[in-house]
Amino acid sequence: MAKKDTATIIPTLRYRDAAAATEWLCRAFGFTKHLVVPGEAGAIAHAQLTCGNGMIMLGTAGDDEFGKLQRTPVQVGGVGTQSPYIIVPDADAHLARAVAAGAKVVYAIRDEPYGGRGYSCLDPEGHLWNFGTYNPWAE
């Protein structure tokens, strides 16, 4: 049998204050800093944060070539156009940690009809995050 092609998907986000966002994401959601590349004047040129075997990349929002293609929620009227779903082993414990760090819950924790338990929240800059125990790979 031929080897299947594989791909790794890593969401990218822009933040007005990527340095503060990096610290908050680690404290609130349990991310770990994999790589942080400082930019000018306290900006973050590029950061890689891991959670389990997943990763996100982020940087300080700007009007550079990439920044002209990707905006923060504040720049587009307070809404996002995409949001990551992250599998966690204990959604209730994860929610408590996120709320303690100041996450704004927008969908309360619930048992999903398709299985698993999860919730959705906003980070301090308005990015939508979804966390739950449902694992579509386990089926």
Secondary structure by P-SEA (a helix, b strand, c coil): ccccbbbbbbbbbbbccaaaaaaaaaaaccccccbbbbcccccccbbbbbccccccccccccccaaaaaccccccccccccbbbbbbbccaaaaaaaaaaaccccccccccccccccccccccccbbbbbbcccccccc
